[in-house]
Amino acid sequence: MSANKLSADKPQASNRTLVKVCGFTQVEQARQAAQMGVDALGLVFYGPSPRCVDMARAQEIAAVVAPFCSLVGLFVDEQETVVKQLLNKLPLDILQFHGEESPEYCASFGRRYMKAIRMCEGLDLQAEIDRYQGASAILLDAYLPGVPGGTGEKFDWQRVPQDSAVPIVLAGGLDANNVAQAIKQTAVYGVDVSGGVERAKGDKCLSKIAQFLKAVRTC
């Protein structure tokens, strides 16, 4: 994957914001999204999520993803052995951790990773970014007690740091109507959307993805 994808060690100059669409469950939707120019497709491996996929479906999706589109696996406090089993059978480019995983755990798989940080009140964000300085990116998401991600809620974008040493990916309540404003306000490296481009959880709407991409590319 090239340096201007969701994988850089440090922020790189880029003429556009990168786009990850998370929570694919249907093969054809994933194939078409990749062809439309989505930079990264997210697969959820967290059982309680309605967007969770099993190994067989994940392999089917991986088989149709365009060659310059990254495949991201999302985990929440998963057992190390389970992640390793998936990595042995699935060509994941990036790991995304949404739980309480330590920096040592995240780095133990020898793969590039993103660490999600939920923006609760009183959070020392810089301290958290410093903890995960080995991450390829930090994903900032809205905080909802007991929900590790995919809330569909926004947080205060003024809290997004402008000078992070680690690339920032913005998530939480994004859709085609607000993503351009979010990018202009935060100048983030990438954006991550799930519910904002769906008809129902796990059922992506290709026209909404197209609208989202068009809005991002106006920035």
FILUM-933943 format. One line per field, with one value per residue (C-alpha): residue number from 0; residue in one letter; z, x, y. Coordinates in nm, 4 decimals, padded with zeros to 6 digits. Layout:
// residues N
num	(NUM	...);
residuo	(A	...);
c3	(Z	...);
c1	(X	...);
c2	(Y	...);
// end
This chain:
// residues 219
num	(0	1	2	3	4	5	6	7	8	9	10	11	12	13	14	15	16	17	18	19	20	21	22	23	24	25	26	27	28	29	30	31	32	33	34	35	36	37	38	39	40	41	42	43	44	45	46	47	48	49	50	51	52	53	54	55	56	57	58	59	60	61	62	63	64	65	66	67	68	69	70	71	72	73	74	75	76	77	78	79	80	81	82	83	84	85	86	87	88	89	90	91	92	93	94	95	96	97	98	99	100	101	102	103	104	105	106	107	108	109	110	111	112	113	114	115	116	117	118	119	120	121	122	123	124	125	126	127	128	129	130	131	132	133	134	135	136	137	138	139	140	141	142	143	144	145	146	147	148	149	150	151	152	153	154	155	156	157	158	159	160	161	162	163	164	165	166	167	168	169	170	171	172	173	174	175	176	177	178	179	180	181	182	183	184	185	186	187	188	189	190	191	192	193	194	195	196	197	198	199	200	201	202	203	204	205	206	207	208	209	210	211	212	213	214	215	216	217	218);
residuo	(M	S	A	N	K	L	S	A	D	K	P	Q	A	S	N	R	T	L	V	K	V	C	G	F	T	Q	V	E	Q	A	R	Q	A	A	Q	M	G	V	D	A	L	G	L	V	F	Y	G	P	S	P	R	C	V	D	M	A	R	A	Q	E	I	A	A	V	V	A	P	F	C	S	L	V	G	L	F	V	D	E	Q	E	T	V	V	K	Q	L	L	N	K	L	P	L	D	I	L	Q	F	H	G	E	E	S	P	E	Y	C	A	S	F	G	R	R	Y	M	K	A	I	R	M	C	E	G	L	D	L	Q	A	E	I	D	R	Y	Q	G	A	S	A	I	L	L	D	A	Y	L	P	G	V	P	G	G	T	G	E	K	F	D	W	Q	R	V	P	Q	D	S	A	V	P	I	V	L	A	G	G	L	D	A	N	N	V	A	Q	A	I	K	Q	T	A	V	Y	G	V	D	V	S	G	G	V	E	R	A	K	G	D	K	C	L	S	K	I	A	Q	F	L	K	A	V	R	T	C);
c3	(00.0000	-00.0916	00.1676	00.1088	00.2258	00.5823	00.6652	00.6869	00.9779	01.0033	00.8373	00.4689	00.2421	00.0439	-00.1898	-00.0573	00.2517	00.2640	00.3036	00.4925	00.4836	00.7670	00.8365	00.5022	00.5151	00.1484	-00.1172	-00.4117	-00.2114	-00.1042	-00.4601	-00.6003	-00.3181	-00.3879	-00.7567	-00.6719	-00.5081	-00.1376	00.0050	00.2758	00.3494	00.7100	00.8232	01.1765	01.3847	01.7000	01.7743	01.9348	01.6330	01.3705	01.1153	01.2272	00.9539	00.9817	00.8216	00.5132	00.4276	00.5047	00.2632	-00.0070	00.0374	00.0408	-00.2878	-00.4752	-00.3293	-00.5858	-00.5598	-00.4330	-00.1720	00.1800	00.3898	00.7577	01.0339	01.3381	01.6772	02.0309	02.3093	02.1116	02.2234	02.0651	01.9313	01.7498	01.5771	01.4723	01.3301	01.1207	00.9987	00.8848	00.6607	00.5635	00.3888	00.6297	00.5565	00.8765	01.2196	01.3967	01.7726	01.9467	02.2995	02.5893	02.4057	02.5259	02.2887	02.3368	02.2359	01.9291	01.8104	01.8848	01.5512	01.3429	01.1335	01.0863	01.3197	01.4045	01.7632	01.8214	02.1019	02.2202	02.2995	02.6480	02.8721	03.0640	02.8275	02.8059	02.4309	02.3899	02.6557	02.4696	02.1377	02.3036	02.4397	02.0903	01.9038	01.7240	01.5552	01.1855	01.2729	01.5647	01.5023	01.7040	01.7647	01.9702	02.3213	02.4271	02.7503	02.6801	02.3022	02.1521	01.8193	01.5417	01.7534	01.4717	01.7109	01.6580	01.9071	01.9282	01.6309	01.8036	02.0186	01.7183	01.7426	01.4549	01.5062	01.5927	01.5247	01.4361	01.1494	01.2705	01.1255	01.2139	01.2810	01.4462	01.2855	00.9475	00.6291	00.2944	00.4497	00.7110	00.6043	00.4024	00.6994	00.9252	00.6981	00.6586	01.0349	01.1372	00.8381	00.9331	00.7416	00.6844	00.7581	00.8579	00.7892	00.8520	00.9429	00.7365	00.4146	00.5075	00.4516	00.7588	00.9748	00.7520	00.4367	00.2498	00.0085	-00.2946	-00.3841	-00.0328	-00.0656	-00.3970	-00.2376	00.0544	-00.1757	-00.3822	-00.0693	00.0498	-00.2866	-00.2768	00.0088);
c1	(00.0000	00.1348	00.2371	-00.0723	-00.3049	-00.4182	-00.0793	00.1809	00.4232	00.3953	00.1668	00.2394	00.1559	-00.1541	-00.3878	-00.6938	-00.8430	-00.8451	-01.1751	-01.2450	-01.5900	-01.6401	-01.8748	-01.9168	-02.1138	-02.2046	-01.9537	-02.0899	-02.1260	-01.7622	-01.6457	-01.8304	-01.7220	-01.3579	-01.4071	-01.5663	-01.2434	-01.2851	-00.9323	-00.9994	-01.2764	-01.3443	-01.4508	-01.5854	-01.4790	-01.6714	-01.9521	-02.2041	-02.1960	-02.4713	-02.1958	-01.9837	-01.8686	-01.7432	-01.4265	-01.5988	-01.7681	-01.4521	-01.2546	-01.5185	-01.4946	-01.1146	-01.1144	-01.2973	-01.1307	-00.9473	-00.5656	-00.4999	-00.7768	-00.6734	-00.8564	-00.8944	-00.9940	-01.1710	-01.1345	-01.2526	-01.0422	-01.0068	-00.7921	-00.4484	-00.4865	-00.8082	-00.6480	-00.3510	-00.5815	-00.7570	-00.4283	-00.3203	-00.6259	-00.7091	-00.4966	-00.5652	-00.3525	-00.4301	-00.5635	-00.8054	-00.8473	-01.1537	-01.1197	-00.8810	-00.5893	-00.2442	00.0177	00.2178	-00.0788	-00.1530	00.2075	00.2471	00.1043	00.3724	00.1106	00.0237	-00.2574	-00.5008	-00.6064	-00.9529	-00.9931	-01.3427	-01.3735	-01.5206	-01.5269	-01.2050	-00.9945	-00.6268	-00.6106	-00.2468	-00.1477	-00.3404	-00.1806	00.1603	00.0814	00.0061	00.2804	00.3609	00.0210	-00.0111	-00.3112	-00.5299	-00.9038	-01.1165	-01.4736	-01.7690	-01.8116	-02.1218	-02.0992	-02.0793	-02.0562	-01.7061	-01.7880	-02.0403	-02.2575	-02.3549	-02.2937	-02.0722	-01.8346	-01.6994	-01.4616	-01.2814	-01.1194	-00.9352	-00.5629	-00.4134	-00.0504	-00.0552	00.2630	00.0392	-00.2147	-00.5699	-00.8742	-01.2103	-01.5162	-01.8511	-02.1741	-02.0256	-02.2324	-02.2382	-02.4031	-02.1381	-01.8121	-01.6873	-01.7415	-01.5648	-01.2613	-01.2390	-01.2595	-01.0164	-00.7833	-00.7671	-00.5687	-00.8690	-01.2369	-01.4181	-01.7881	-02.0275	-02.3870	-02.3816	-02.3703	-02.6142	-02.9777	-02.9576	-02.6690	-02.4349	-02.6333	-02.4338	-02.6015	-02.3788	-02.5436	-02.4723	-02.1105	-02.0866	-02.2310	-01.9915	-01.6901	-01.8064	-01.8380	-01.4897	-01.3387	-01.4757	-01.2366);
c2	(00.0000	00.3402	00.5959	00.8073	00.5311	00.4619	00.3144	00.5872	00.5887	00.9671	01.2218	01.2634	01.5537	01.4594	01.6403	01.4593	01.3039	00.9249	00.7375	00.4162	00.2588	00.0121	-00.2752	-00.4516	-00.7756	-00.8248	-00.9241	-00.7292	-00.4094	-00.4355	-00.5014	-00.2020	00.0286	-00.0567	00.0120	00.3467	00.4587	00.3846	00.3659	00.1067	-00.1423	-00.2422	-00.5893	-00.6241	-00.9254	-00.8421	-01.0858	-00.8471	-00.6145	-00.6523	-00.5888	-00.8835	-01.1233	-01.4787	-01.6116	-01.7500	-01.4202	-01.2225	-01.4410	-01.3889	-01.0126	-01.0180	-01.2084	-00.9313	-00.6215	-00.4089	-00.4336	-00.0798	-00.0860	-00.1850	-00.4404	-00.3499	-00.5900	-00.4446	-00.6152	-00.5408	-00.6931	-01.0141	-01.3065	-01.2982	-01.6523	-01.5606	-01.2628	-01.4757	-01.7436	-01.4801	-01.3381	-01.6842	-01.7135	-01.3575	-01.0898	-00.8044	-00.4976	-00.3088	-00.4055	-00.1723	-00.2044	-00.0608	-00.1929	-00.1538	-00.3143	-00.2115	-00.0693	-00.3896	-00.6044	-00.3916	-00.4142	-00.7849	-00.9023	-00.7352	-00.5534	-00.1902	-00.0909	00.1847	00.2432	00.3823	00.6325	00.7194	01.0868	01.0768	01.3823	01.4419	01.2331	01.3326	01.2802	01.3738	01.1215	00.8514	00.9437	00.9328	00.5833	00.4549	00.6373	00.3112	00.3168	00.3914	00.6082	00.7110	00.6873	00.9297	00.8179	00.9351	00.7991	00.6097	00.4042	00.0326	00.0720	00.0292	00.1963	00.2380	00.4648	00.6994	00.9876	01.2928	01.4497	01.8032	01.8341	02.1200	01.8516	01.7039	01.7921	01.9882	01.8874	01.5182	01.3215	01.0254	01.0554	01.1173	00.9416	01.0949	00.8779	00.9204	01.0378	01.1256	01.1310	01.3082	01.6134	01.6890	01.5245	01.8231	02.0532	01.8023	01.7859	02.1622	02.2091	01.9353	01.8788	01.5114	01.2510	01.0262	00.9768	00.6581	00.6040	00.3178	00.3997	00.7189	00.5142	00.2382	00.1445	-00.0781	-00.1959	-00.3950	-00.3135	-00.0486	00.1908	00.2449	00.5755	00.7045	00.5917	00.7769	01.0915	01.0608	01.0260	01.3235	01.5386	01.4379	01.5218	01.8752	01.9537);
// end
